[in-house]
Amino acid sequence: NLGDMMVDVPYVIRRCEEDEEFYESDEEEMDIEVDPFEDYVGDDDRGVSGVMATIYDPQQRIQLLLVHGMLHLVGYDHIEDDEYEVMVQKEEDVIKELQKRLNEDWCDVADDSE
């Protein structure tokens, strides 16, 4: 038994709306483009990669949360800075591998620069 994982759909929907409002208003005010592969550390979201913070569709966000949660269940964490960097990189590696194996559009967050 690896443990339990819960996803609260109403919470995910609310966070998607809040993040979209936050990032869209920041982008407009500062005339910047959000890079989804930059590290993101919110006030209460230590460990959420930039990819997660820029996905506003609840269905796609839940896919990312499942990847994030599974990494926790197999021992990854993000309390310390070095752990955070390792976990974010592993999240992005797993997402890219799932996209290759399942469908290029699976949680459409691929980094086009590669």
C-alpha positions as CSV (number, residue, x, y, z in Angstrom):
1,N,0.0,0.0,0.0
2,L,1.6,3.3,-1.1
3,G,-0.9,5.4,0.7
4,D,-4.0,7.4,-0.2
5,M,-4.5,10.1,-2.7
6,M,-7.6,12.4,-2.9
7,V,-8.5,15.0,-5.5
8,D,-11.1,17.5,-4.5
9,V,-12.7,18.5,-7.8
10,P,-14.4,21.7,-6.6
11,Y,-11.1,22.9,-5.1
12,V,-9.3,22.2,-8.4
13,I,-11.9,24.2,-10.3
14,R,-11.6,27.1,-7.9
15,R,-7.8,27.1,-8.0
16,C,-7.9,27.0,-11.8
17,E,-10.1,30.1,-11.8
18,E,-7.9,31.9,-9.2
19,D,-4.7,31.0,-11.1
20,E,-6.1,32.1,-14.4
21,E,-7.2,35.4,-12.9
22,F,-3.8,35.9,-11.2
23,Y,-1.6,35.0,-14.2
24,E,-3.8,36.7,-16.8
25,S,-3.9,40.0,-14.8
26,D,-0.1,39.9,-14.1
27,E,0.6,39.2,-17.8
28,E,-1.5,42.1,-18.9
29,E,-0.2,44.5,-16.3
30,M,3.4,43.7,-16.8
31,D,3.2,42.8,-20.5
32,I,5.0,39.5,-20.0
33,E,4.6,36.0,-21.2
34,V,4.3,33.3,-18.6
35,D,6.8,30.4,-19.2
36,P,5.1,27.2,-18.1
37,F,8.4,25.5,-17.5
38,E,9.7,28.1,-15.0
39,D,9.5,27.0,-11.4
40,Y,6.5,28.4,-9.6
41,V,6.3,28.8,-5.9
42,G,3.0,30.2,-4.7
43,D,2.3,31.2,-1.1
44,D,0.8,27.8,-0.2
45,D,1.8,25.8,-3.2
46,R,5.4,24.8,-2.6
47,G,6.3,22.1,-5.1
48,V,3.9,22.9,-7.9
49,S,5.7,23.3,-11.1
50,G,5.1,26.2,-13.5
51,V,3.3,23.8,-15.7
52,M,0.6,23.2,-13.1
53,A,0.2,26.9,-12.4
54,T,-0.5,27.8,-16.0
55,I,-3.1,25.1,-16.7
56,Y,-6.5,26.5,-16.2
57,D,-8.6,23.6,-17.5
58,P,-9.7,21.5,-14.5
59,Q,-9.5,18.2,-16.4
60,Q,-5.9,18.9,-17.4
61,R,-5.0,20.2,-13.9
62,I,-6.3,16.9,-12.4
63,Q,-4.1,15.0,-14.7
64,L,-1.1,17.0,-13.5
65,L,-2.2,16.5,-9.9
66,L,-2.3,12.8,-10.4
67,V,1.3,12.8,-11.6
68,H,2.3,15.0,-8.6
69,G,0.4,12.8,-6.1
70,M,1.9,9.6,-7.5
71,L,5.4,11.1,-7.2
72,H,4.6,11.8,-3.5
73,L,3.4,8.2,-3.0
74,V,6.7,6.8,-4.4
75,G,8.8,9.0,-2.1
76,Y,9.4,12.3,-3.8
77,D,8.9,15.5,-1.8
78,H,9.5,19.2,-2.1
79,I,10.1,20.6,1.3
80,E,13.7,21.6,0.7
81,D,15.0,23.5,-2.3
82,D,17.0,20.6,-3.7
83,E,14.1,18.2,-3.3
84,Y,11.8,20.7,-5.0
85,E,14.0,21.0,-8.0
86,V,14.3,17.2,-8.3
87,M,10.5,16.7,-8.0
88,V,9.6,19.4,-10.5
89,Q,12.0,17.9,-13.0
90,K,10.6,14.4,-12.4
91,E,7.0,15.8,-12.9
92,E,8.0,17.3,-16.2
93,D,9.8,14.1,-17.3
94,V,6.8,12.0,-16.4
95,I,4.4,14.4,-18.2
96,K,6.5,14.3,-21.3
97,E,6.7,10.5,-21.3
98,L,2.9,10.2,-20.8
99,Q,2.5,12.6,-23.8
100,K,4.7,10.4,-25.9
101,R,3.1,7.1,-24.9
102,L,-0.6,8.2,-24.7
103,N,-1.2,11.1,-26.9
104,E,0.6,14.3,-27.8
105,D,-2.4,16.3,-26.5
106,W,-2.5,14.5,-23.1
107,C,-2.4,17.4,-20.8
108,D,-1.1,19.7,-23.5
109,V,1.9,21.3,-21.7
110,A,4.8,20.2,-23.9
111,D,7.8,22.5,-24.0
112,D,8.2,23.3,-27.7
113,S,11.8,24.4,-27.3
114,E,13.2,20.9,-27.3
